[in-house]
Amino acid sequence: MSIKSNFIRIKNEIPADVKIVLAGKMKSVKEIQEVIDAGAEIIGENYVQEAEKIHQVLEDEAKTVKWHMIGSLQKNKINKALAIFDCIETIDSADLAENINKRAEKLNKEVSVLIEINIGTEMSKSGLEPSYEAVESLAVKISKMRYLKLEGLMTMGPRTGDPEQVRPYFKKTKGIFDRIKERNIPNVQMKYLSMGMSNSYKVAIEEGANIIRLGTVIFGERSCCLKT
């Protein structure tokens, strides 16, 4: 099936309030163009340099969709990231948040952010420790940063062939999300719970996700390099 037909099929299968972030890692400009033409509203990129290249080629058309940073953001890439991304889903420390806030202040730009939780406590993955106290503490700190708008949580979840094995992790993340939302922290709007990928998005939706990040199930197997 084509990229367009894959996107339309899944879009029609999922609840209307669930947003799809198309994971564009290592995808060609042609592939990104095709999914935008199919009606995609959000493109997610892991690397600033890849997003920058795609923006340069697509020019004005890149502005017709939202762009989410879904990979770890290095401090030396913050300025370039702020010129591209509408949302940074991978805030995992007060230090990173403060650095983004300072750069955003210079640009007079408000930035939507999500707190990333390493729900499986995996050494190979970034993200905040999976405790309510840690997430609440970071949420309170971000709430005092003028140019950051905290709008929810994000998690990857352990990678496994059986999506049912990830369900308890998604359930735990949703529990933290609900508790933070109930706190009604000033200047914090817990609107989005971003979790679930190509092999686990159905379970993630069942457990409360309203943002899912899809790559392979839409684009097919990953390409080896970025193409134009």
N, C-alpha and C positions, 0 to 999 in steps of 0.2 A: 504493500500500500504506500501511497505517497505521503509526504510530510503533511500536506494539507488535509488529506483524508484522515490520517491518524489524529491530527489535532481536533478536527471537527467531531470525529467519533467520540473521543474522550470528553470533549467539552459538552457534548450532548448527554453523556452518561452520568456526569457528576452533578451535584446540587448547584443551583444557579449562583449561590453566594460564595462558592469556592473559587478562588483565583488561581490561575495557572501561571507559574513562573517558568518560562522556557529556558532550561539550562543550556546556554550556548557555548559551553567549554569546548574548545577545539573545533567548533563548527565553522563552516565557510560562510562568507557573506551571502552567497547564493542561498544557502539553507536558511539563514536568518531572514533574508528577504522573503523567502517562500512562506515561512511561518507567520510573518507580519501580514503578508497578503491574505493569509488564511483567517486572519482576525485576532491574532495574538495581541495581548495588551501589555504584557510584561516580559522583558528579556532579562535573564539573570546571567551574570558573568562572574567567573572565579578570579580572573586576572584583569587588572586595570589596563595593561597594554593591549590585550585582545579587544576589550571594549572600545578602546581609543581607535584602533585600526578600523573596526566596523563602523564607528561613527564617522570617520573620515571618508569612507566609501559611500555610506548611505546618505550622508549630509542631512538635508531637511527631513528626510523620511525617518531618520533615527529619532526625531522629536515627536513622532506620532505615537510612540509607545513609551511606557515607563521602563526605567532601567534599575535593576536591583543588584547590589554587590552581594554575592553569596559565597565568596571565598574570603580567606583571611586578608585583612587590609594592613599592609606595612605602612609605618609612619611616613616614610619618604614618598609614598604614593598618594597621600591624603589629598593634596592640592589637585592632582589630576583626577582623582576619584570624585571630588566634589563638583568638578566641571561636567561629569558624565552621569553620575548616579542620582536617582531620586530617593532611594532607600538603601541603607546599609544594614544587612540582616545579621551581621557577624560581630556585634559589639560584645566583648567578653571581659573587659576590664575598665575600671574607672580611668586609668591612664590613657587608654585608646580613646575613650569617650571625650576626655578633656582635650586631647590633641585635635580631634575632629572639631570640637566646639570652638576652639581658638581659631582654627583655619576658616571655619564657617562664618565666624564673626567678622573676619577681614573681608569676606565676600558678601556680608549681610544676607546670608542664605540660610533658611531653616532646612534642616535635614531630618527626614524620617529615619528612625533606627529601630532595630529589634535586638534584644539580648539573646546571644547564642548560648545554649546550654549543652555541655558535653554529657548528655544524659546517661551514656554508658560508661562514663569515666574511662575512656580509652586514651592511652598515652599518645596514640598517633593522630588524635584529633584535637582541634582547638575547641574553646568553649568554656564557659564558667562551670564550676563544680555544681552538681545537680542537687542543691539544697535550697529550700525556700528562703532560708536566712541569707544566703549569699546573693540570691537573685533580688530579694527585697532590698538589701543594702545597696546594690548597684542601681536598682531602679530609683531609689531615693536620691542618690547622687546625681543621676542623669536628670532627674526632675528639676534640679536646680541649675541646669545648664541652659542658658537662654536660647541657643540656636539648635538644640537637639529636641526632637519630638519622639518620645518613646511610645511606640504603638503596639508592642507585643513581644512575643518570644519566638525563637527558632531553635530547632534541633535537627541533627542528622539522624541519630539513632544508629545502633550497631548494624553493620552490613551483614546480611544473612540471606541465604537462599529461600528461607521460609519466612514470609512477612508476619506470620502469627507470632514468631519469636520476638518481634519488635513491638508487639502490641503493649506489653507491660511498660515499656519505656515511653511510648507515646501517652499512655494513660497517666504515668507519673508526671510527664511534662504538662499535660492538661490540668492536673491537680495543682501544680505550682502556678500556672497561668490563672486559674480561677481564684486562688488565694490572693495573688497580687491584684487582680481586678477588684476583688472585694475590699481591698485596702483603700481604694479611691485616693491614691496618692495624687496630690495636686500636680497639674501639668503632665500627667501620664494617662494615656488612653490605651487600655489593653484591648485593641480591636482585632489583632491578627495573631494567629498561631500557625507558624510556618513549619510544617513537618511532613515527611513522606516524599519518596522519590518513585522512580519508575516501577520498582518491584513491590513497593509498600504503600502507595498512595491511597489505595482503597481502604486499608486498615487505618491509615492516618485520618482519613475523613470520618470513618466510624468513631474514632476516638477524639474528634473535635477539631481537626485541622481545617482552616479556611484559606490557607495558602499551601499549595503543593508544588514541588519543584521537579519538573519532568524533562528528561533528556532522551535517553535511549528509546523509550516507548513512543516518542514522537519522531525523532530524527533517525533512528536506527543505530547501529553500532558506531562508536566514536571514530572519527577520522584520525589519522596520525599527525596531521598538521593543519594549521590555519591556511585556508585558501581564499582567494578572491575570485 
